[in-house]
Amino acid sequence: MKRRLADIIPRILLLIVVLTGLAACTTAKGSFCEIAPDLRYSQQVYDAMSDAEAARHLAYLNTGEKLCGWKR
């Protein structure tokens, strides 16, 4: 009996870790794709952005493209 319990405990702990990781991938309101708007701006707005702002916006769009299938 003790040996069986010793075999089950690591599996239960692994299951808890996996389920916790899956829960961490969503926010209280939903996943990134559900709560993040697909932000597209006019060329004038892009021209007015600083390099740092443009880099952040590009990273945001790349995340949306990878996770949600947004098209540029």
N, C-alpha and C positions, 0 to 999 in steps of 0.2 A: 504494500500500500504506500509506504513512504517513497519508494522508488518511482512509482507512477506519479505521485504528486510533484516530485522533483523534476520530472520530465514535462509536466504541464505548466508549471510556473513560468519558465522562460518564454514559452509560447504566448501565454497570457500577457506578459510584460511587453513582448514584441507587438502584439495586437494593439495594446494601449498606446504604444509609441507611434505606430502607423496611423491609428485613428486620430491621435492628437495632431500629427503632422497634416493630415487631410483637413482637419478643422481649422488649422492655422492658415490655410490657403484661401479662406474666404473671410470677408469682413462681416460686421454685424448686419450690414445692409445687403450683402450679396458679394458676388465675385467682382473682379476688376471690370469685366465686360458689362456687367449689369449697372454699375454705378458711374463708370467713367464715360464722359461724353467724347464723341469722336470730333475733336477740335480741328477744323480746317479754317484757315484764314485767307484773306485776300493777299495778293502779292505786296500791296502797300504795307500791310501789317508785318509781313516777313521782312521787308526792307527796313522797317523801323526798329526791329529787334536788335538788341546787342548780341554779340557772339555767344555769351553765356546763356541768354534767353533762348536763342535759336538752338543751341546744343541741348538744353533741357527739353524744349518742345520736340526736337527730333527724337530724343530718347523716349519721350512719352508716346510718340507715334509708332516708334519701333516696337515698344511693348504692346501697344494695341494691335499692331499687325501680327505679332507672334501669338498673342493669347486669344485674340478675338477675330482674326481674319480680316481686319480693316484693310482696305486697298488705298494706295496713294494715287 
